[in-house]
């Protein structure tokens, strides 16, 4: 049982023991206070975070808007671009799936999620469509997150970019894995990420 539910239950038990019905206004005040306490714990944990600093730096300034939004689904491929955990040379090298961090699309030394979003020449057409749909000039993650929160149309445009680009990057990774001369570290595996690929691209 969560601490919020536990406290709510304890208040109801105490009210019943006094022969009183639960006070809806008190319940609402207590729920708001508990929610704010939880949000503050999240903020504190994020501010002290040692990992995921790019993602934290983009979301923390707009955390309240992010949590209260009524639209926008974090899809599998949108999450890859936001977190940097996906088919990026930087990440694949870190987990031992690629011999270097190099971008295999344009040759740049470090293929990060931000490189894919903002710079890689391979995705110029998809990026132009994203810029046209969102009106963004600055494609830093902070700016992109702000645009996503500003309207459903912009959220969908960013999600569409991520879907288009990441599905192609994943397909290229699968081809490298399946190649007869594939490096041992690239060989096709049947672990969690492989099962995730198959769920999204059978």
C-alpha positions as CSV (number, residue, x, y, z in Angstrom):
1,X,0.0,0.0,0.0
2,X,1.4,3.4,-1.0
3,X,2.0,6.0,1.8
4,X,-0.8,8.2,0.4
5,X,-3.3,5.3,0.5
6,X,-2.0,4.3,3.9
7,X,-2.5,7.8,5.4
8,X,-6.0,8.0,3.8
9,X,-7.0,4.7,5.3
10,X,-5.7,5.7,8.7
11,X,-7.7,8.9,8.7
12,X,-10.8,7.0,7.8
13,X,-10.2,4.5,10.5
14,X,-9.7,7.3,13.0
15,X,-12.9,9.1,11.9
16,X,-14.9,5.9,12.2
17,X,-13.5,5.2,15.7
18,X,-14.9,8.6,16.7
19,X,-18.2,7.8,15.1
20,X,-17.7,10.5,12.4
21,X,-17.9,10.2,8.6
22,X,-14.7,11.0,6.8
23,X,-14.4,14.8,6.0
24,X,-14.2,15.1,2.2
25,X,-12.5,18.5,2.4
26,X,-9.9,17.2,4.8
27,X,-9.4,14.2,2.5
28,X,-8.8,16.5,-0.4
29,X,-6.4,18.7,1.5
30,X,-4.4,15.7,2.7
31,X,-4.3,14.3,-0.8
32,X,-3.0,17.5,-2.2
33,X,-0.3,17.8,0.5
34,X,0.8,14.2,0.0
35,X,1.0,14.7,-3.8
36,X,3.1,17.9,-3.3
37,X,5.4,16.0,-0.9
38,X,5.9,13.3,-3.5
39,X,6.6,15.8,-6.2
40,X,9.2,17.5,-4.0
41,X,10.8,14.1,-3.4
42,X,11.0,13.6,-7.2
43,X,12.5,17.0,-7.7
44,X,15.1,16.5,-5.0
45,X,16.0,13.1,-6.4
46,X,16.3,14.5,-10.0
47,X,18.4,17.5,-8.8
48,X,20.9,15.1,-7.1
49,X,20.9,12.6,-10.1
50,X,24.3,11.5,-11.4
51,X,22.9,9.9,-14.6
52,X,20.5,11.0,-17.3
53,X,21.6,14.6,-16.9
54,X,20.5,15.6,-20.4
55,X,17.0,14.3,-19.8
56,X,16.8,15.7,-16.3
57,X,18.0,19.1,-17.5
58,X,15.3,19.2,-20.1
59,X,12.4,18.1,-18.0
60,X,13.2,19.4,-14.5
61,X,12.5,23.1,-15.4
62,X,9.0,22.2,-16.7
63,X,8.3,19.3,-14.4
64,X,5.0,20.6,-13.2
65,X,3.7,21.0,-16.7
66,X,5.1,17.6,-17.6
67,X,3.3,15.9,-14.7
68,X,0.0,17.8,-15.2
69,X,-0.2,17.5,-19.0
70,X,-3.5,16.0,-20.3
71,X,-2.1,14.9,-23.6
72,X,1.0,13.2,-25.1
73,X,2.0,9.6,-24.8
74,X,5.6,8.6,-24.3
75,X,6.0,6.1,-27.1
76,X,8.8,3.5,-27.3
77,X,10.8,5.5,-29.8
78,X,10.1,8.9,-28.4
79,X,11.5,7.6,-25.1
80,X,14.7,6.5,-26.9
81,X,15.4,10.0,-28.2
82,X,14.5,11.7,-24.8
83,X,16.6,9.3,-22.7
84,X,19.4,8.5,-25.2
85,X,18.9,4.8,-24.7
86,X,18.5,3.4,-28.1
87,X,20.2,2.7,-31.4
88,X,22.8,5.5,-31.0
89,X,26.5,4.7,-31.4
90,X,27.2,6.3,-28.1
91,X,24.8,4.1,-26.2
92,X,25.5,0.9,-28.1
93,X,29.2,1.4,-27.5
94,X,28.6,1.9,-23.8
95,X,26.7,-1.4,-23.5
96,X,29.2,-3.3,-25.5
97,X,27.2,-3.6,-28.8
98,X,29.4,-1.4,-31.0
99,X,33.2,-1.0,-31.2
100,X,33.1,2.8,-31.2
101,X,30.7,5.7,-30.6
102,X,30.9,6.7,-34.3
103,X,27.7,7.6,-36.2
104,X,27.4,4.9,-38.9
105,X,25.1,7.3,-40.9
106,X,27.3,10.3,-41.3
107,X,30.7,9.4,-39.8
108,X,30.7,11.9,-36.9
109,X,32.8,10.6,-34.0
110,X,30.0,10.5,-31.4
111,X,26.5,9.4,-32.3
112,X,24.3,10.6,-29.5
113,X,20.5,11.1,-29.3
114,X,21.1,14.8,-29.6
115,X,23.3,14.3,-32.7
116,X,20.5,12.3,-34.3
117,X,17.9,14.9,-33.3
118,X,19.8,18.0,-34.2
119,X,22.8,17.4,-36.6
120,X,23.1,14.1,-38.4
121,X,22.9,14.8,-42.2
122,X,21.2,11.4,-42.7
123,X,18.0,12.7,-41.1
124,X,17.9,16.1,-42.9
125,X,14.5,15.4,-44.5
126,X,12.9,14.2,-41.4
127,X,14.4,17.1,-39.4
128,X,13.0,19.6,-41.9
129,X,9.5,18.1,-41.5
130,X,9.9,18.4,-37.7
131,X,11.0,22.0,-37.9
132,X,8.2,22.9,-40.3
133,X,5.6,21.3,-38.1
134,X,6.8,22.8,-34.8
135,X,8.3,26.1,-35.8
136,X,11.4,25.2,-33.8
137,X,14.8,26.8,-34.6
138,X,16.5,25.4,-31.5
139,X,16.4,21.6,-31.4
140,X,18.0,21.3,-28.0
141,X,16.1,18.7,-25.9
142,X,14.9,21.5,-23.5
143,X,13.4,23.4,-26.4
144,X,11.9,20.3,-28.0
145,X,10.3,19.2,-24.6
146,X,8.8,22.8,-24.3
147,X,7.3,22.5,-27.8
148,X,5.8,19.1,-27.0
149,X,4.1,20.5,-23.9
150,X,2.8,23.5,-25.8
151,X,0.4,21.7,-28.1
152,X,-0.8,18.2,-29.1
153,X,0.2,19.0,-32.7
154,X,3.8,19.7,-31.7
155,X,3.9,16.6,-29.5
156,X,2.7,14.5,-32.4
157,X,5.3,16.0,-34.7
158,X,8.2,15.2,-32.4
159,X,6.8,11.7,-31.8
160,X,6.5,11.2,-35.6
161,X,10.1,12.3,-36.1
162,X,11.3,9.8,-33.5
163,X,9.2,7.0,-35.0
164,X,10.5,7.6,-38.5
165,X,14.2,8.0,-37.5
166,X,14.4,5.3,-34.8
167,X,12.6,2.7,-36.8
168,X,15.2,3.1,-39.6
169,X,18.1,3.1,-37.2
170,X,16.8,-0.1,-35.6
171,X,16.4,-1.7,-39.0
172,X,20.0,-0.8,-39.8
173,X,21.2,-2.3,-36.5
174,X,19.3,-5.5,-37.2
175,X,21.0,-5.7,-40.6
176,X,24.4,-5.3,-39.0
177,X,23.6,-8.0,-36.5
178,X,22.5,-10.5,-39.2
179,X,25.4,-9.9,-41.5
180,X,27.5,-13.0,-42.2
181,X,30.7,-11.0,-41.3
182,X,29.2,-9.3,-38.2
183,X,31.6,-8.5,-35.4
184,X,31.0,-10.9,-32.5
185,X,29.7,-8.1,-30.3
186,X,27.1,-7.2,-32.9
187,X,25.8,-10.7,-33.3
188,X,22.0,-11.0,-33.0
189,X,20.9,-11.7,-29.5
190,X,17.7,-12.9,-28.0
191,X,17.7,-10.8,-24.8
192,X,15.3,-8.0,-23.6
193,X,16.2,-5.4,-26.3
194,X,15.7,-8.0,-29.0
195,X,12.3,-9.0,-27.7
196,X,11.4,-5.3,-27.6
197,X,12.4,-4.8,-31.2
198,X,10.3,-7.7,-32.3
199,X,7.3,-6.4,-30.4
200,X,7.5,-3.1,-32.2
201,X,8.7,-4.3,-35.6
202,X,7.6,-8.0,-36.1
